[in-house]
């Protein structure tokens, strides 16, 4: 299978690889996928409690090149966004950006899930209701 | 910033890309090409043309090839039927025997790690009222002979079990299987594609009745194969599956692929002469590759029996690294993976799963298929490159990090998707 240049670029130079302190109040961790399915993504965010802006995003992924690229791109996109804004990222945006073929769409779905799981974890830690808008209006 | 790009130096004398996928197909030996060339040009006759020199010339060449092939497997030339390849040979053997011996019984025995050409043929026969037993394999990939003995009943007409597996290179106890079949009066067919020219295989000593052979796995051309059909003790009969001009003693009609057949014959002749030295050479390369990988990396293991294995096969899992991402990192080396992402069905290798390996381990597997034209310098480069990329991908792997922290991955509630 031929990979798009963008997938190859993210694979060769993955952005934001790493680990944040899981126990920190400001850090949300999303772990999605399963080893037996051949892909596991862990995406972590560090959120500024004042502004709700995602100041740090890190990932580690076990999976194919497209899964690595999808999660790498996801961290790039959410960094600097507010939590609310990050929730707006759709897997179809990732598919488009990376020119993923149909068999690799599930990689983008997993990346979207990872973003949501990380934000969900952060919300839970910080007592923000799952569905409630997390944005603090005054902070904007 | 982390980077997966490899900086491994290419040693002198190594040209990229490196081909190390010889179970899939093998390059044509230049000596084979040389033998074939005249049959593409001035020696173009139809081997079935009985009344002119063009036909005689082609027929003579075909008969020479028949003898070369027969000699490699200990058969006589009359027992070799030419086909378009081993998939056709498997189909012809299994369907042809099932049809011919229908009155004697309807039970066929095979095993779970067979090639799809055998498994899917058996599945089709099930639709037509045949009963098929799929024997399991042990963790080393070998069948249990007691399972086979127990599976044979008075309706069993055929046992079809491959000689060597195409993914893990594991060699089945063919001689013992054949012996059991002969004691019970059951025909024994074996898909011998991977074993011929690589490890000893003799239809008489190994009690084989019918064997599928291929040209392109032994440095011959694609599009040509053969079926060995025993003519005495017992005489095996096969119902034709392709009707027409009655070629190949009525078992397989169709104008013979003369250049292909000449090439397969020549490939068998070379294999016969060089197998012993070549096997030792390949074993040396393969062991070198394995040792280098094992000494530099943790959480790697060989899939399938090490003892009963083709000399050129190394199937290894690099746990916590997904196979397709590893292939992407070593894209100047041609190998295969058991990862789902590399298969058309998006399912991980059924062969590795049959060994009892978890899907996660199957996803992490790479098959190295060493062949005649691989060199030690290539092995050294491939080893260095794989080590480099596995280490980099493990820096990216949440699973490797978790295991290193002492987390038991089996205790985590994964969200399968």
Interface residues (C-beta under 8 A of the other chain):
Chain A: X3 X8 X11 X12 X13 X14 X15 X17 X18 X19 X31 X32 X33 X34 X35 X36 X37 X38 X39 X40 X41 X42 X60 X61 X62 X63 X64 X65 X67 X68 X103 X106 X109 X110 X113
Chain B: X1 X2 X3 X4 X5 X320 X321 X322 X324 X325 X328 X329 X339 X340 X341 X346 X348 X358 X359 X360 X363 X395 X396 X397 X398 X399 X400 X401 X409 X412 X414 X415 X416 X417
